[in-house]
Amino acid sequence: RKSDGGYAQATYKINKLKLGLSYGVSNLKLAADEDAGSVKGLLLKKNESAVGGLYYSLTKSVTLVGEFIDTKAKAWNGNSAKETTYALGGIIFF
C-alpha cells in the first residue's frame, strides 16, 4: 500500500522550561485489489497525532516531563478511534 504524510515538531526554551509541540499524519492508500466497501475496508486509512509537552530541567541530568497526546485513526469503511492521553515522568541523562 502506498502512503504519504508528514511530521513537524517545534520547541521553545525559556530558562529551565522547554515548551514543545508536534503533529504527524500518515495517509494510507488502498492497493489495486482492495475495495473500501469490503471486509478489506477495515484497513487503516489515516493516523494522526498531536502532542503538547512541558519539559523542566530540574538539574543538568534530570528533566521532568508532562505531555498531552491526542491521537485519531480512521479506517476506509468509516470506522474511527480516538485516544487522549496524559503522560508524566522524568528523563535521566548520563
Helices and strands as residue ranges (DSSP letters): E 3-14, E 17-28, G 39-42, E 44-57, E 62-75, E 80-92
